[in-house]
Amino acid sequence: MPRPRRRRHIRGNPNSDHFKPAGVPLQRLETITLTMEEFEALRLIDHQRLSQETAGEHMGISQATLSRTLATARKKLADAITTGKAIRIQQ
C-alpha cells in the first residue's frame, strides 16, 4: 500500500489558465496540462528564485519531491513551446 500523499501548500494563482501560440484557435491545438503543484514549483523556483529547499518548505514537501515536480513541469513546458501546443493550468 502506497504512502498517503502529503497536502501541498499552493499560494500563487495564475492570472490566466491557458497560454497558446498566437494566431491558432485553441480548438485546433493539442493541450499540455500543468497541475497547480507544478505551477507553484515553477513560480517559486524560476520566478521568485528560491532554492529548492526553501521552495519545498513553502509547499510543505521535501526537496526531492519538489525536484521531481519541477522536472515534470519543465519537460511539459519545453514540449509545449517547441511543438506549438497550448498550455492549460489545472485549477
C-alpha positions as CSV (number, residue, x, y, z in Angstrom):
1,M,0.0,0.0,0.0
2,P,1.5,3.4,-1.0
3,R,2.2,6.1,1.5
4,P,-0.6,8.7,1.8
5,R,0.2,11.9,-0.3
6,R,1.0,15.0,1.8
7,R,-1.1,18.1,1.2
8,R,0.7,20.7,-0.9
9,H,0.6,24.4,0.0
10,I,-0.2,26.4,-3.0
11,R,-0.1,30.2,-2.6
12,G,0.2,31.6,-6.1
13,N,-2.6,31.7,-8.6
14,P,-2.1,32.1,-12.3
15,N,-3.5,35.3,-13.9
16,S,-4.7,33.1,-16.8
17,D,-5.5,29.4,-17.1
18,H,-4.5,29.0,-20.8
19,F,-1.5,30.0,-22.9
20,K,-1.3,29.3,-26.6
21,P,0.6,30.2,-29.8
22,A,-0.8,33.3,-31.4
23,G,-2.9,33.1,-34.5
24,V,-4.2,29.5,-33.9
25,P,-7.6,28.8,-32.5
26,L,-7.4,26.9,-29.2
27,Q,-9.7,24.2,-30.5
28,R,-7.1,23.2,-33.2
29,L,-4.2,22.9,-30.7
30,E,-3.1,19.9,-28.7
31,T,-3.0,20.9,-25.0
32,I,-0.5,20.2,-22.3
33,T,-1.9,20.4,-18.7
34,L,0.2,21.7,-15.8
35,T,-1.1,20.9,-12.3
36,M,-1.3,23.6,-9.7
37,E,1.5,21.8,-7.9
38,E,3.7,22.1,-11.0
39,F,2.7,25.7,-11.5
40,E,3.6,26.6,-7.9
41,A,7.0,24.8,-8.2
42,L,7.8,26.8,-11.3
43,R,6.7,30.1,-9.7
44,L,8.8,29.6,-6.6
45,I,11.9,28.3,-8.3
46,D,12.1,30.1,-11.6
47,H,10.1,33.3,-10.9
48,Q,10.9,34.0,-7.3
49,R,14.4,32.4,-7.5
50,L,14.0,30.5,-4.2
51,S,16.2,27.5,-3.5
52,Q,14.7,24.1,-3.9
53,E,14.9,23.5,-0.1
54,T,13.2,26.8,0.7
55,A,10.5,26.3,-2.0
56,G,9.9,22.7,-0.6
57,E,9.4,24.2,2.8
58,H,6.9,26.7,1.4
59,M,5.0,23.9,-0.3
60,G,5.2,21.5,2.6
61,I,7.1,18.9,0.7
62,S,10.6,17.5,0.6
63,Q,13.3,18.9,-1.7
64,A,13.4,15.6,-3.6
65,T,9.6,15.7,-4.3
66,L,9.9,19.3,-5.4
67,S,12.8,18.5,-7.7
68,R,10.7,15.7,-9.4
69,T,7.7,18.0,-9.7
70,L,9.8,20.8,-11.2
71,A,11.4,18.4,-13.7
72,T,8.0,17.3,-14.9
73,A,6.7,20.9,-15.2
74,R,9.8,22.0,-17.2
75,K,9.5,19.0,-19.5
76,K,5.8,19.8,-20.2
77,L,6.7,23.5,-20.9
78,A,9.6,22.6,-23.2
79,D,7.3,20.2,-25.1
80,A,4.6,22.8,-25.5
81,I,6.9,25.6,-26.5
82,T,8.9,23.6,-29.0
83,T,6.0,21.8,-30.7
84,G,3.4,24.7,-30.6
85,K,0.9,23.2,-28.1
86,A,-1.4,25.1,-25.8
87,I,-0.7,25.1,-22.0
88,R,-3.6,24.7,-19.6
89,I,-3.1,25.3,-15.8
90,Q,-5.4,23.0,-14.0
91,Q,-7.3,24.9,-11.2
